[in-house]
């Protein structure tokens, strides 16, 4: 198996109200692929290589035999997004809070990396991070 192959990532998340979730993420600047959208699911575009499928809970259950995580008491994962600046980190988190999200962790400045996080309207934990370009080590073989 080739290990350096580029792959697309599709994260699937359950949501209670698809329309409300689309409105929330639209306020954060995300768009959606209409070819993969109906009344039970939509494809939120993060980049050309990464997508989040938002599925109403009933539809999400078609893909798992396990219980859906109760995000009011448990964390199913932390979904990290990159930002192009510290200001963009702050802007995205503040917009999420204004759109009905909630604070997850306090902003943390590690010097080389700045991170802040929020919970979306379904309780999914999102982290937004900016890393100073000079702090990113070069890839091996470069």
C-alpha positions in Angstrom: 0.0 0.0 0.0 1.3 3.5 -0.9 1.6 5.5 2.3 2.3 9.0 0.7 -0.9 9.0 -1.4 -3.1 12.0 -0.9 -6.6 11.1 0.3 -9.8 13.0 0.7 -11.3 13.1 4.2 -15.0 12.8 4.9 -16.0 13.2 8.6 -19.6 12.3 9.3 -21.4 14.0 12.2 -24.9 13.6 13.5 -27.0 16.7 13.9 -30.4 17.3 15.4 -31.7 20.0 12.9 -30.0 20.0 9.5 -31.3 23.4 8.5 -30.1 25.0 11.7 -26.7 23.4 11.4 -26.3 24.6 7.8 -27.3 28.1 9.0 -24.7 27.9 11.8 -21.8 26.8 9.6 -22.8 29.2 6.8 -22.3 32.0 9.3 -18.8 30.6 9.9 -18.1 31.0 6.1 -18.5 27.4 5.0 -20.3 26.3 1.8 -22.1 23.1 0.9 -22.1 20.8 -2.1 -25.6 20.6 -3.5 -24.9 17.3 -5.2 -24.6 15.7 -1.8 -27.4 17.5 -0.1 -31.0 16.5 0.6 -33.4 16.9 3.6 -31.4 14.4 5.7 -27.7 15.2 4.9 -25.4 17.8 3.4 -21.7 17.9 2.5 -19.9 20.8 4.1 -16.7 21.8 2.2 -13.6 22.4 4.3 -11.2 22.3 1.4 -10.7 20.4 -1.8 -9.5 17.5 0.3 -11.7 17.6 3.4 -15.4 17.5 3.9 -17.9 17.1 6.8 -21.1 15.2 6.1 -23.8 16.6 8.4 -26.5 13.9 8.8 -29.7 14.1 10.8 -29.5 11.6 13.6 -32.0 9.2 11.9 -29.8 9.1 8.8 -26.5 8.9 10.8 -27.9 5.7 12.5 -27.9 4.0 9.1 -24.0 3.9 9.2 -23.4 2.6 12.7 -24.6 0.0 15.1 -23.4 1.9 18.1 -25.2 4.6 20.1 -24.8 8.2 19.0 -22.6 10.1 21.4 -24.4 12.4 23.8 -22.3 15.5 23.3 -23.8 17.1 26.4 -21.8 14.7 28.5 -19.2 13.1 26.3 -16.7 14.2 23.6 -16.7 12.0 20.5 -13.6 13.7 19.0 -12.0 17.1 18.5 -12.2 18.4 15.0 -9.2 20.8 14.3 -9.2 23.4 11.6 -6.2 25.4 10.5 -6.4 29.2 10.3 -4.1 31.6 8.4 -3.6 34.0 11.3 -4.2 34.5 15.0 -6.9 37.0 14.1 -8.7 34.4 12.0 -8.7 32.0 15.0 -10.4 34.7 17.1 -12.8 35.7 14.3 -13.9 32.1 13.7 -14.4 31.3 17.4 -16.2 34.6 18.1 -18.5 34.1 15.1 -19.3 30.5 16.3 -20.2 31.8 19.7 -22.3 34.6 18.2 -24.1 32.1 16.0 -25.2 30.0 19.0 -22.1 27.8 19.7 -20.4 27.7 23.1 -16.9 28.1 24.4 -15.0 24.8 24.8 -11.5 25.7 26.0 -9.8 29.0 26.7 -7.5 30.4 24.0 -4.0 29.1 24.4 -0.9 30.8 23.1 2.1 28.3 22.9 4.3 30.9 21.2 4.6 29.0 18.0 1.0 28.0 17.9 -2.3 29.7 18.9 -5.4 27.6 19.6 -8.9 28.3 20.6 -12.0 26.1 20.5 -15.8 26.0 20.5 -18.7 23.6 20.6 -21.1 23.9 17.6 -24.9 23.9 18.2 -24.9 20.1 18.4 -22.1 20.0 20.9 -19.3 18.8 18.5 -15.9 20.1 19.7 -14.1 22.2 17.1 -10.5 23.6 17.6 -9.1 26.4 15.5 -5.3 26.7 15.3 -2.7 29.0 13.8 0.9 27.8 13.6 3.7 30.2 12.8 5.1 29.1 9.4 8.7 29.3 10.6 7.8 26.8 13.4 6.7 24.1 11.0 9.6 21.6 10.5 10.5 20.8 6.9 9.3 17.5 5.4 11.9 14.7 5.3 13.5 14.4 1.9 13.2 18.1 1.1 
